[in-house]
């Protein structure tokens, strides 16, 4: 994983979170997954077992799960 890229994605997550009013986020049910959770989830994959992986990021947001993969 490229830490510089991942840090940029995390900065985007924080900026997006801070840009939207807390009450609006609650009303729209918007939650921005913290970096430590994305890294934990990506760590649940065992590399090398398959030749090809398809990963569905159900929340997508700023893409921090994809960046952690």
matplotlib code that plots the C-alpha trace (Angstrom):
import matplotlib.pyplot as plt

x = [0.0, 1.3, 1.1, 1.2, -1.8, -3.6, -2.9, -4.4, -7.5, -7.8, -7.5, -10.3, -12.5, -11.9, -12.6, -15.8, -16.9, -16.2, -17.8, -21.2, -23.2, -23.5, -27.3, -27.4, -25.1, -27.4, -30.5, -28.8, -27.2, -23.8, -20.9, -17.3, -15.3, -12.1, -8.7, -8.1, -11.4, -10.6, -7.1, -8.6, -11.1, -8.5, -6.3, -9.0, -8.1, -5.4, -3.3, -2.2, -5.0, -6.7, -5.4, -8.1, -10.1, -13.3, -13.9, -17.2, -16.9, -20.5, -20.1, -17.6, -17.4, -13.9, -12.6, -10.5, -11.3, -10.2, -7.1, -6.3, -6.5]
y = [0.0, 3.5, 5.4, 8.8, 7.9, 6.4, 9.5, 11.7, 9.5, 9.9, 13.6, 13.6, 11.6, 14.1, 17.1, 15.5, 14.7, 18.2, 19.9, 18.4, 19.5, 16.8, 17.0, 16.6, 13.6, 12.0, 12.7, 11.3, 8.5, 9.4, 7.8, 8.1, 5.0, 5.9, 4.8, 2.3, 0.5, 0.4, -1.0, -3.6, -4.7, -4.9, -7.0, -9.7, -10.7, -13.3, -12.4, -15.2, -17.6, -16.6, -15.2, -12.6, -10.7, -8.8, -6.4, -4.6, -1.5, -1.1, 2.5, 3.8, 7.3, 8.6, 5.1, 4.5, 0.7, 0.4, 2.5, 0.2, -2.9]
z = [0.0, -0.9, 2.4, 0.7, -1.4, 1.6, 3.6, 0.8, 0.8, 4.6, 4.3, 1.7, 4.1, 6.9, 4.6, 3.3, 6.8, 8.1, 5.1, 5.8, 8.8, 11.5, 11.6, 7.8, 7.9, 10.5, 8.4, 5.3, 7.3, 6.0, 7.9, 6.8, 7.7, 9.7, 8.2, 11.0, 10.3, 6.5, 7.3, 9.6, 7.0, 4.2, 6.6, 6.6, 3.0, 2.6, -0.4, -2.7, -2.2, -5.5, -8.8, -9.0, -6.3, -6.8, -3.9, -3.3, -1.3, -0.1, 1.0, -1.5, -0.1, -0.7, -1.4, 1.7, 1.8, -1.8, -1.0, 1.9, -0.3]

ax = plt.figure().add_subplot(projection="3d")
ax.plot(x, y, z, "-o")
ax.set_aspect("equal")
plt.show()
